Amino acid sequence: MNLPRTAGFSISTLQYLARLLAAAALCVGFWNGAARAADDVLVIRGVSIHGRFDGGEDIARGTVIIRNGRIAAVGDMNLAAPGDATVIEVEGGSITPGLIDAHALLEPTDRITDEARNGRPRQPLPVPSPDVLARLAAAGHDHHEEDAKVDPLAAPELTWVQPDNMVDGESCCDGSECALASSHEAMGEGNVCPVCGQVIMSGMDRLRYASGLAPRSSLVESSSEVVPHTYVVDSINFRSPDFDRLVRGGVTTVFAAPDSAAVIGPRGAVVRTAGPIKGRVMQDSGDVLASFGSDSFRFGGGNQSPFGTYVTNRTRRPNSRMGVAWVFRKAFYDAEKHAAGQPVTGADQPPVEAFESLSAIRGGQTPLRIKARLQRDIETAYRLAEEFGLKFTLVEATEAYKCMPAITAHDAPVIFGPIYVDPTGVRAFSEETRESLLSTIKMLVDAGLQPAITAMDLREEDGLARQAMYAMRAGLTFDEALKAVTLTPAKMLGVADEVGSIEVGKRGDVVVWNGEPFGATSRPVAVVMDGKVVYDAR
């Protein structure tokens, strides 16, 4: 049967064309939608704009436009913005670049998640039920009467390792079976047990670790004191609640530093605090950290001298400052011997895998940091650096004010902090904080240096934003303090082309404050990363 024709086209042809046009319309709609999705625009208006640095002066009341994750325009309130953009307006608020911590110590784990405990706060371990206590008693374990009942779903105060003396997954104590457990109290707070390596603390002191690292929480490879061939990025838990705390404090980028439990430790990493995990690592092999002072033999399990005839894998150097210098020097001389094909002998030699990394440090291919607090440790670091021709970044530098000529003579970068009145964490048990000064950061700036400020393991009210406030209280101007937690650390980390200032073309990493940044009552109310709001407390 022949179909009727209309204007030279059959009905079947018209139907085909109609379907083709419909399909084309769908495609056009799809691509327009895709274009709109790709053309993601965020506009932040009505805020004072700080941190333009080389990009121009601050703007008292202006507009920042972020398009497709990058800063597209910065201007006053007359700056035109797309009508379909997402708009953030905070009357009386301000905006800065995302804060950058140049030496953050990350807390890797939280045994019980916020979801599991429904937002309940951290508490000590739960007391076992009466029937479990009976079974514990039958097994020869006595319950401590002073223990108080707590929420069984709450998280522990500190990182808790499951002990061996468990009954139905519960225990009446911490499982310590140290031969000198009964003498721990007599050893005195801050000392280290020579048998089990435990740092002796009071109950109140333990609370000081609640917002930072647990007292013996070291992730550094402990088979040697020289491990520059290992990487911090391998131990980062990107789902750790510590990243949430950093974001709430306005921190968008950190140098994930190793802890100070080794004389020459692992390589750190530059990571972002939020966003898709696959895009969080900016640099996976950053600076190597060396530790001068007492941390390398007191932090973590702790090193000990021989205890009579009793020895463990912790009976080794260093257990003194002289031992630290010995291990550091021997490591580089051993690497020199190994490179020359000579046999490496003697105690305290590094693992073979470390020699290539040590040679790279000495040759300048791998950046080095040295963490030192006391004047004598800082000066020792410079002497040893001269001996091996090393360049390094000085970290923490508590007593820098005592040796300013040595620091300025070497023109070494400085990452200073944290700033505190009462030391916490590992520093609380060290004599290395007794003569700290709040004004040291001001002296470093006045000496012509451009130090970065770090909060290290401190968070919340003592986090990086508060560190900048402390620096201003100590005499820094607002611009100097802001630069010390944004552009300066970005330059140190080699990411200043991406982050660290509010400039067109850089990543859309910004912090919106409810007032002027670093004020006593100011706080971040929105944190934006790559143009996406990752924290919103408006």
C-alpha positions as CSV (number, residue, x, y, z in Angstrom):
1,M,0.0,0.0,0.0
2,N,1.3,3.4,-0.9
3,L,1.2,6.1,1.8
4,P,-0.2,9.6,1.0
5,R,2.4,12.3,0.4
6,T,2.3,15.8,1.7
7,A,4.4,18.5,0.0
8,G,6.7,15.9,-1.4
9,F,7.2,14.0,1.9
10,S,5.5,10.8,3.0
11,I,4.0,10.5,6.4
12,S,6.7,8.1,7.4
13,T,9.3,10.6,6.3
14,L,7.7,13.3,8.4
15,Q,7.5,11.0,11.4
16,Y,11.2,10.2,11.0
17,L,12.1,13.9,10.8
18,A,9.9,14.7,13.8
19,R,11.7,12.0,15.8
20,L,15.0,13.3,14.6
21,L,14.2,16.9,15.6
22,A,12.9,15.7,19.0
23,A,16.1,13.8,19.6
24,A,18.1,16.9,18.5
25,A,16.1,19.0,20.9
26,L,16.9,16.5,23.7
27,C,20.6,16.7,22.8
28,V,20.5,20.5,22.8
29,G,18.8,20.5,26.1
30,F,21.3,17.9,27.5
31,W,24.3,19.9,26.4
32,N,22.8,23.2,27.6
33,G,22.2,21.5,31.0
34,A,25.7,20.1,31.0
35,A,27.1,23.5,30.1
36,R,25.1,25.0,33.0
37,A,26.3,22.3,35.4
38,A,29.9,22.9,34.2
39,D,29.5,26.7,34.4
40,D,29.2,26.5,38.2
41,V,29.3,30.0,39.7
42,L,29.5,31.1,43.3
43,V,29.2,34.8,44.2
44,I,30.3,36.2,47.6
45,R,29.0,39.7,48.1
46,G,28.9,42.5,50.7
47,V,32.1,41.4,52.5
48,S,35.4,43.1,53.1
49,I,38.0,41.3,51.0
50,H,41.5,40.6,52.5
51,G,44.5,38.7,51.3
52,R,44.8,40.0,47.7
53,F,48.5,40.8,48.4
54,D,50.1,41.1,45.0
55,G,46.7,41.1,43.4
56,G,45.7,44.6,44.8
57,E,44.5,46.4,47.8
58,D,41.9,45.2,50.3
59,I,38.3,46.1,49.4
60,A,36.1,47.4,52.2
61,R,32.9,46.0,50.7
62,G,33.2,44.0,47.6
63,T,32.4,40.9,45.5
64,V,34.3,37.7,44.7
65,I,33.1,35.6,41.8
66,I,34.2,31.9,41.6
67,R,33.5,30.1,38.3
68,N,34.2,26.4,37.8
69,G,36.3,26.2,40.9
70,R,38.6,29.2,40.1
71,I,38.4,32.8,41.1
72,A,37.1,34.6,38.1
73,A,36.7,38.2,39.3
74,V,37.3,40.4,42.3
75,G,35.8,43.8,42.7
76,D,33.4,46.2,44.5
77,M,29.7,45.9,44.8
78,N,29.2,47.1,41.2
79,L,30.8,43.9,39.9
80,A,28.2,42.2,37.7
81,A,27.4,38.6,38.6
82,P,25.4,35.9,36.6
83,G,21.8,35.8,37.6
84,D,21.7,32.1,38.1
85,A,24.8,32.1,40.4
86,T,24.7,30.8,44.0
87,V,25.1,33.9,46.2
88,I,26.5,34.2,49.8
89,E,26.0,37.5,51.6
90,V,27.2,38.1,55.1
91,E,26.4,41.6,56.3
92,G,29.4,43.0,58.2
93,G,31.4,39.9,57.2
94,S,34.8,39.4,55.5
95,I,36.6,37.0,53.3
96,T,40.2,35.7,53.3
97,P,42.1,33.0,51.4
98,G,41.8,29.6,52.9
99,L,44.2,29.2,55.8
100,I,47.3,27.0,55.2
101,D,49.1,25.2,58.0
102,A,52.7,24.6,57.0
103,H,53.3,21.8,59.6
104,A,50.1,20.1,60.7
105,L,50.1,17.0,62.8
106,L,47.0,15.0,61.9
107,E,45.1,12.8,64.2
108,P,44.7,9.6,62.2
109,T,41.8,7.9,63.9
110,D,38.7,8.2,66.1
111,R,37.8,4.7,67.4
112,I,34.1,5.5,67.5
113,T,32.7,7.8,64.9
114,D,30.4,10.7,65.5
115,E,27.6,8.8,63.7
116,A,28.1,5.8,65.9
117,R,27.8,7.8,69.1
118,N,25.2,10.2,67.8
119,G,27.3,13.2,68.4
120,R,28.0,12.3,72.1
121,P,31.3,13.7,73.4
122,R,34.5,11.8,74.1
123,Q,34.5,9.9,77.4
124,P,36.7,7.3,79.1
125,L,36.2,3.6,78.3
126,P,32.8,2.2,79.6
127,V,32.7,0.3,82.8
128,P,31.8,-3.4,82.2
129,S,28.4,-4.7,83.2
130,P,28.0,-6.6,86.5
131,D,28.0,-10.0,84.8
132,V,31.1,-9.2,82.8
133,L,32.7,-8.0,86.0
134,A,32.0,-11.3,87.6
135,R,33.6,-13.2,84.8
136,L,36.6,-10.8,85.0
137,A,36.9,-11.5,88.7
138,A,36.7,-15.3,88.0
139,A,39.5,-14.8,85.5
140,G,41.6,-13.1,88.1
141,H,41.2,-9.4,87.1
142,D,40.1,-6.9,89.8
143,H,37.8,-4.0,88.9
144,H,38.9,-0.5,89.9
145,E,36.2,0.9,92.2
146,E,37.0,4.5,91.4
147,D,35.9,4.0,87.8
148,A,32.7,5.9,87.1
149,K,29.9,4.8,84.7
150,V,29.9,6.5,81.4
151,D,28.0,6.4,78.1
152,P,28.9,3.0,76.5
153,L,28.7,4.5,73.0
154,A,30.9,7.5,73.8
155,A,34.4,7.7,72.2
156,P,37.4,7.1,74.5
157,E,39.5,10.1,75.8
158,L,42.6,8.8,74.1
159,T,43.5,6.3,71.4
160,W,42.9,2.9,73.0
161,V,44.6,-0.3,72.0
162,Q,42.6,-3.5,72.8
163,P,44.4,-5.3,75.6
164,D,44.9,-9.0,75.8
165,N,42.8,-9.5,79.0
166,M,39.5,-9.1,77.4
167,V,36.2,-10.8,78.3
168,D,33.4,-10.4,75.8
169,G,35.2,-7.4,74.4
170,E,35.4,-5.5,77.7
171,S,38.1,-4.9,80.2
172,C,38.4,-3.4,83.6
173,C,41.7,-1.6,82.9
174,D,44.1,-0.6,80.1
175,G,45.7,-4.0,79.8
176,S,49.1,-2.8,80.9
177,E,51.2,-5.7,82.3
178,C,54.4,-3.8,82.7
179,A,56.7,-5.3,85.3
180,L,57.2,-1.8,86.9
181,A,53.5,-0.8,86.7
182,S,53.3,-0.4,90.5
183,S,56.2,2.0,90.3
184,H,54.9,4.3,87.6
185,E,53.5,6.8,90.0
186,A,56.8,7.0,91.9
187,M,58.6,7.8,88.7
188,G,57.0,11.2,88.5
189,E,54.9,12.8,85.8
190,G,56.6,13.4,82.5
191,N,59.1,10.6,82.8
192,V,59.2,7.5,80.7
193,C,59.0,4.0,82.1
194,P,62.3,2.2,81.1
195,V,60.4,-1.1,80.6
196,C,57.2,-0.4,78.7
197,G,58.0,3.1,77.4
198,Q,54.8,4.6,78.9
199,V,54.8,8.4,79.5
200,I,53.7,8.9,83.1
201,M,50.7,11.3,83.2
202,S,48.1,12.5,85.6
203,G,44.4,12.2,84.8
204,M,44.2,15.9,84.2
205,D,47.2,15.8,81.9
206,R,45.6,13.1,79.8
207,L,42.7,15.5,79.0
208,R,45.2,17.8,77.3
209,Y,45.5,15.4,74.5
210,A,41.7,15.3,73.8
211,S,41.9,17.7,70.8
212,G,45.2,16.6,69.5
213,L,47.5,13.6,69.3
214,A,47.3,10.8,71.9
215,P,50.5,10.7,74.0
216,R,52.0,7.6,72.4
217,S,50.3,7.9,69.0
218,S,53.2,7.7,66.7
219,L,52.9,6.5,63.1
220,V,56.6,6.8,62.3
221,E,58.3,3.6,61.3
222,S,60.0,2.6,64.6
223,S,62.5,-0.1,63.4
224,S,65.1,2.6,62.9
225,E,65.7,6.2,63.9
226,V,66.5,7.1,60.3
227,V,63.5,6.5,57.9
228,P,63.5,9.2,55.2
229,H,62.5,6.6,52.6
230,T,59.0,6.3,54.2
231,Y,56.0,8.5,53.4
232,V,53.4,10.1,55.7
233,V,50.8,10.0,52.9
234,D,50.7,6.2,53.3
235,S,49.3,6.6,56.8
236,I,46.8,9.5,56.3
237,N,43.2,8.6,57.0
238,F,41.3,11.1,54.7
239,R,38.1,10.2,56.6
240,S,39.5,11.2,59.9
241,P,37.3,13.7,61.9
242,D,40.5,15.8,62.3
243,F,39.9,17.1,58.8
244,D,36.4,18.2,59.9
245,R,38.0,20.2,62.7
246,L,40.5,21.8,60.4
247,V,37.8,22.8,57.9
248,R,35.6,24.3,60.7
249,G,38.7,26.4,61.6
250,G,39.0,27.7,58.1
251,V,42.1,25.6,57.2
252,T,41.9,24.4,53.6
253,T,45.4,23.1,52.9
254,V,48.0,21.5,55.2
255,F,51.5,20.0,55.1
256,A,50.8,16.7,56.7
257,A,53.9,16.4,58.8
258,P,55.3,13.3,60.4
259,D,55.6,13.3,64.2
260,S,58.9,13.7,65.9
261,A,59.5,10.2,67.0
262,A,62.6,9.7,64.8
263,V,65.8,11.6,64.4
264,I,65.4,11.7,60.6
265,G,61.7,10.9,59.9
266,P,59.5,10.4,56.8
267,R,58.6,12.7,54.0
268,G,55.4,14.8,54.6
269,A,52.7,15.5,52.1
270,V,50.7,18.6,51.0
271,V,47.0,17.7,51.2
272,R,43.6,19.5,51.0
273,T,41.3,19.2,53.9
274,A,38.0,18.5,52.0
275,G,36.7,17.5,48.6
276,P,36.8,14.3,46.6
277,I,39.5,12.1,48.1
278,K,41.2,11.4,44.7
279,G,42.0,15.1,44.4
280,R,43.0,15.8,47.9
281,V,46.8,15.1,47.6
282,M,48.7,18.0,46.1
283,Q,52.2,16.7,46.8
284,D,52.7,13.1,48.0
285,S,56.5,13.4,48.7
286,G,57.3,16.7,50.5
287,D,60.0,17.6,53.0
288,V,61.7,15.2,55.3
289,L,61.5,16.0,59.0
290,A,64.5,15.7,61.3
291,S,64.0,16.2,65.1
292,F,66.5,17.7,67.4
293,G,66.0,17.8,71.2
294,S,64.3,15.2,73.3
295,D,61.3,14.3,71.2
296,S,63.0,11.5,69.2
297,F,63.8,9.5,72.4
298,R,60.7,10.5,74.4
299,F,57.9,10.5,71.9
300,G,56.1,7.4,70.9
301,G,57.4,4.3,72.8
302,G,60.5,6.2,73.9
303,N,64.1,5.0,73.8
304,Q,65.9,3.8,76.9
305,S,69.3,3.1,78.2
306,P,69.9,-0.5,79.3
307,F,67.9,-1.2,82.5
308,G,70.4,-3.5,84.3
309,T,70.5,-6.6,82.1
310,Y,67.0,-5.9,80.7
311,V,67.0,-4.7,77.1
312,T,64.3,-4.3,74.4
313,N,64.1,-3.0,70.9
314,R,63.9,0.4,72.5
315,T,67.3,0.0,74.2
316,R,69.1,2.1,71.7
317,R,70.4,5.5,70.8
318,P,69.4,8.3,71.0
319,N,68.5,8.7,74.6
320,S,70.2,12.0,75.0
321,R,70.9,15.1,72.9
322,M,74.4,13.9,72.2
323,G,72.9,10.7,70.9
324,V,70.6,12.7,68.5
325,A,73.6,14.5,67.0
326,W,75.4,11.1,66.7
327,V,72.6,9.4,64.9
328,F,72.1,12.4,62.6
329,R,75.8,12.7,61.6
330,K,76.4,9.0,61.3
331,A,73.4,8.6,58.9
332,F,74.9,11.1,56.4
333,Y,78.4,9.6,56.7
334,D,77.0,6.1,56.3
335,A,75.2,7.3,53.1
336,E,78.5,8.7,51.8
337,K,80.2,5.4,52.4
338,H,77.5,3.5,50.8
339,A,77.6,5.7,47.7
340,A,81.3,5.2,47.5
341,G,80.9,1.4,47.6
342,Q,82.5,1.1,51.1
343,P,81.1,-1.2,53.8
344,V,78.8,0.5,56.4
345,T,79.5,-0.8,59.9
346,G,78.8,0.1,63.5
347,A,75.7,0.5,65.6
348,D,72.8,2.8,64.7
349,Q,73.3,2.5,60.9
350,P,70.3,3.4,58.8
351,P,68.5,0.8,56.7
352,V,69.8,0.3,53.2
353,E,66.6,1.8,51.8
354,A,67.4,5.1,53.5
355,F,70.7,5.8,51.8
356,E,69.3,7.0,48.5
357,S,67.0,9.5,50.3
358,L,69.9,10.7,52.5
359,S,72.0,11.4,49.5
360,A,69.1,13.3,47.9
361,I,68.8,15.4,51.0
362,R,72.5,16.2,51.0
363,G,72.3,17.0,47.3
364,G,69.4,19.3,47.7
365,Q,66.9,17.3,45.7
366,T,64.8,16.4,48.8
367,P,63.9,19.4,51.1
368,L,64.7,19.0,54.7
369,R,63.1,20.4,57.9
370,I,64.6,20.4,61.3
371,K,62.4,20.7,64.3
372,A,64.1,22.3,67.3
373,R,62.9,24.3,70.3
374,L,65.8,25.2,72.5
375,Q,68.6,27.5,71.6
376,R,71.3,24.8,71.9
377,D,69.3,22.5,69.6
378,I,68.7,25.3,67.0
379,E,72.5,26.1,67.0
380,T,73.4,22.4,66.8
381,A,71.1,22.1,63.7
382,Y,72.9,25.0,62.0
383,R,76.4,23.6,62.8
384,L,75.5,20.1,61.4
385,A,73.9,21.7,58.4
386,E,77.2,23.6,57.7
387,E,79.1,20.3,58.1
388,F,77.1,18.6,55.4
389,G,76.2,21.5,53.3
390,L,72.5,21.2,54.1
391,K,69.7,23.7,53.5
392,F,66.7,23.3,55.8
393,T,63.5,24.9,57.2
394,L,63.5,25.5,60.9
395,V,60.3,24.3,62.6
396,E,58.8,25.3,66.0
397,A,61.8,27.4,67.1
398,T,60.6,28.2,70.6
399,E,63.8,29.9,71.7
400,A,64.5,31.5,68.4
401,Y,64.7,34.9,70.2
402,K,67.9,33.7,71.9
403,C,69.8,32.9,68.7
404,M,68.4,35.4,66.2
405,P,71.8,36.2,64.7
406,A,72.4,32.6,63.8
407,I,68.9,32.3,62.2
408,T,69.3,35.5,60.1
409,A,72.8,34.7,59.1
410,H,71.7,31.4,57.5
411,D,68.5,33.1,56.0
412,A,66.7,29.8,56.6
413,P,62.9,29.7,56.3
414,V,61.1,29.4,59.7
415,I,57.8,27.8,60.5
416,F,57.0,29.1,64.0
417,G,54.6,27.8,66.5
418,P,52.3,27.0,68.1
419,I,52.0,30.1,70.2
420,Y,50.8,29.2,73.7
421,V,50.8,30.2,77.4
422,D,50.4,26.7,78.8
423,P,52.0,24.0,76.6
424,T,50.0,20.9,75.7
425,G,50.5,17.6,74.1
426,V,54.1,16.3,73.9
427,R,55.3,19.8,74.8
428,A,53.6,19.6,78.2
429,F,56.2,17.0,79.4
430,S,59.2,18.7,78.0
431,E,61.6,21.2,79.6
432,E,61.9,22.7,76.2
433,T,59.0,25.1,76.6
434,R,59.8,26.7,79.9
435,E,61.3,29.9,78.4
436,S,58.9,30.5,75.5
437,L,57.9,34.1,74.7
438,L,54.7,35.3,73.1
439,S,56.7,38.0,71.3
440,T,59.1,35.6,69.5
441,I,57.0,35.7,66.3
442,K,57.3,39.6,66.3
443,M,61.1,39.4,66.7
444,L,61.3,37.0,63.7
445,V,59.3,39.5,61.5
446,D,61.3,42.5,62.8
447,A,64.5,40.6,61.9
448,G,63.4,40.6,58.2
449,L,62.2,37.0,58.1
450,Q,58.9,35.9,56.7
451,P,57.9,33.1,59.0
452,A,54.9,30.9,58.6
453,I,52.7,30.2,61.6
454,T,51.6,26.7,62.5
455,A,49.1,25.3,65.0
456,M,50.6,21.8,64.7
457,D,48.3,19.5,66.7
458,L,46.2,22.3,68.2
459,R,42.6,22.7,67.0
460,E,39.4,24.6,67.8
461,E,40.0,27.5,70.1
462,D,43.8,27.1,69.8
463,G,43.8,26.4,66.0
464,L,45.4,28.2,63.2
465,A,43.0,31.2,63.2
466,R,43.6,31.7,66.9
467,Q,47.3,31.4,66.4
468,A,47.1,34.4,64.0
469,M,45.2,36.3,66.6
470,Y,47.9,35.5,69.2
471,A,50.5,36.8,66.7
472,M,48.6,40.0,66.4
473,R,48.4,40.3,70.2
474,A,52.2,39.9,70.2
475,G,52.6,42.8,67.8
476,L,52.1,41.6,64.2
477,T,49.9,43.7,62.0
478,F,46.8,42.1,60.5
479,D,48.4,41.8,57.1
480,E,51.5,40.2,58.5
481,A,49.5,37.7,60.5
482,L,47.2,36.9,57.5
483,K,50.2,36.4,55.2
484,A,51.8,34.0,57.8
485,V,48.9,31.6,57.6
486,T,48.2,32.0,53.8
487,L,50.6,33.2,51.2
488,T,53.9,32.5,53.1
489,P,53.1,28.9,53.8
490,A,51.8,28.5,50.2
491,K,55.2,29.6,48.9
492,M,57.0,27.3,51.3
493,L,55.0,24.4,50.1
494,G,55.4,25.3,46.5
495,V,51.6,25.7,45.9
496,A,51.4,29.6,45.7
497,D,50.3,29.4,42.1
498,E,47.2,27.6,43.2
499,V,46.3,28.9,46.7
500,G,47.4,31.4,49.3
501,S,45.8,34.6,48.1
502,I,42.6,35.9,46.5
503,E,43.7,36.5,42.9
504,V,42.0,35.8,39.6
505,G,43.0,32.4,38.3
506,K,43.7,30.8,41.7
507,R,41.6,28.0,43.2
508,G,38.4,29.1,44.8
509,D,39.6,28.3,48.3
510,V,38.2,31.1,50.6
511,V,36.9,31.6,54.1
512,V,33.9,33.8,54.9
513,W,34.0,35.2,58.4
514,N,31.1,36.7,60.5
515,G,33.3,39.7,61.3
516,E,36.9,40.8,60.7
517,P,39.2,37.8,60.6
518,F,41.1,36.8,63.8
519,G,38.9,39.0,66.0
520,A,38.1,37.7,69.4
521,T,34.5,37.0,68.4
522,S,35.0,36.2,64.8
523,R,34.7,32.7,63.3
524,P,34.4,31.1,59.9
525,V,30.7,30.9,58.9
526,A,31.4,29.4,55.4
527,V,34.4,27.6,54.0
528,V,34.7,27.3,50.2
529,M,37.0,24.9,48.4
530,D,37.2,24.8,44.6
531,G,34.1,27.0,44.5
532,K,32.1,24.5,46.6
533,V,30.8,25.2,50.1
534,V,32.3,22.5,52.3
535,Y,31.3,24.1,55.6
536,D,28.3,26.3,56.2
537,A,27.4,27.7,59.7
538,R,25.4,30.8,58.6
